[in-house]
Amino acid sequence: MDIISQYLEIATFIITILGLPAAIFVYIKEQEHQRAEREYGTFDALDAKYIEIQQLCLENPQLDVFDSPFANPIELTEQQQKQEEAILLIRISIFERAFLMYQRTRSESKQSQWDGWELEIKEWFSRKNFITTWNEHGAYFDKSFFEHFNRYISGLD
């Protein structure tokens, strides 16, 4: 019986020595997989919102809310001005969501995606209707987002 208990003790020792590193390896791989899934989820959620805003633009072709600005915007009625303002606020909300989601991490893939958002944001800050909406409502958004965006108006970025 003594010999069996020695073999069992040796087997337990070997399993512990090999099992612990294997468990750590599996845990690390699972964490990497979950992080990749979260990054994809961030991209997917923002992509869905971006498609929704594009749909709103298609439904309101008379408003200057599409990615490409009108060369000669038309005079809008009061109702159309409110619709344009609402759509621009939705766009700003999407920018805020992107800012908050992408600023939490500094992974290479997220930084690359954020660079694309930042390019679009800069383009929007060259539009009068967007700047007007931002100036009227910007303070209601997240403080760090508000400060970051105000750098575009100040010409720091």
Buried (B, 14 or more C-beta within 10 A) or exposed (E): EEEEEEEEEEEEEEEEEEEEEEEEEEEEEEEEEEEEEEBEEBBEEBEEBBEEBEEBBEEBEEBBBBEEBEEEBEEBEEEBBEBBBBBBBBBBBBBBBBBEBBBEBEEEEBEEBBEEBBEBBEEBBEBEBBBBBBEEBBEEBBEEBBEBBBEBEEEEE
